[in-house]
Amino acid sequence: MTDWGERAFDGVAEITKQVLTLATGITALSITFFKDFATHATPTSRTVMAWSWVAYGVSIVFGVLTLMASAGVQQDAADKGTTPTINAGNLRVIGALQLGTFLIGIALTVAAGALAV
């Protein structure tokens, strides 16, 4: 694999790990401080917050799958003697799903906070 190809896969792995870290961190912090948040929260805002946790959880699953797909794409290319690419369909789709569900989680977290005020 070329140097640029290796850097591309390193970039994918790094971005995926950063989103995984953010999703787990936001989930942990929001659950930890939920009792402080929930004292004045409406039932609707609590429901929205719960859905944000679901979105973060799904994002975490897709993040792990993205890392696994990245390794699989590289191994498959090595087995076939071809050059791996980050544009492989499964890697792009799963990575996009990770980012999409993470952004949905952020939007729901912000909405829950706005509804609680």
N, C-alpha and C positions, 0 to 999 in steps of 0.2 A: 504494500500500500504506500502511496506517495505521502510525503510529509504533510501536504495540504489535506489529504484524505484523513490522516490520523488526527490532524487538528480539528477537522470538522466533527469527527466522532467524539473527540474530547470536549468540544463545545456543546454538543448535544447532551452528553453525560453531565456536564457541569450545570447547564440550564435546568435539566431535569432534577438534579440533586438540589438546586436552589429552590425550585418550586416545591419539591417534597419537604424541604426544611421549613419553608414559609407556611405551607398548609398544616404541617404537624404543629408548628409553633403557635399559629393563630388558633387552631383548635384547642390546644392545651391551655393557652391563656384565657380564651373566652369561656371554656368550661370551668376553669379555676375561679374566675371572677363572675360567673353567671349569677350567683346568689346576690352579689352587689348590684348587678345590672337588673336582675329580675324583680327587685323590690318595688320598682315603680313601672315595670313593664306591663303592657297590655297582653292579653292572651294571644293577640295577633302577632305582636313582636316576638313573643316566646316561640311561637310556631315558626316564624320566619328564621329565627336564630337556629332552631333545630334543623331546618332544611339547609341552612348554611353548613352545619356540621356534616350533614349527609353529602353535600357537594364536595366539601374538603376530603371526606373519606373516599369518595369515588375518585377524586383527583389523585390521592395518594396511591390508590390501586393502579390507576393508569400510569402513574410515575414509575412504579416498580415494573409494570409491563413494558414501558418504554425502554428502561435500562436492559431488560431481558431481550427485547426485540433488537436493540442495538448490538448486543453481543451475538445474537443469532444471525443478524445480517452479515456481520464481520466473519463469523465462522462459516456460514454458507458460501460466502465469496472465496474464502481460503480453501474450502473443500473443492470448489469448482475451478479454482485457479483464475478467478476474475477479480476485478477491483470493486470493493464494497463502496456503496454510496449511501449517504444519509437521505437520499430521495426515495429509498425503498418504500413501497406503499404502506406496509404494515407499520413501519417506524414513523412515517409522517402522520398517519391517521391516529395512532395511539398517542403520539406526542401532542397532536392538536386537541385530542379529547382531554388530555391531562390539563393543558393550558385553559381550555374552555371551561371545564368544570371548576378549576381554580378561580377563574374570573367570575363565574356565577357565584361561587362561595363568597368572594369579596363583596360582590354587589348585594347579596343577601345579608351579609354581616352589617354593611352600611345601612341597608334598609331597616334592619332590626333595630339598630341604634337610633335611627331617625324616628322610628315609630315609638320608641320607648321614651322619647323626650316629651 
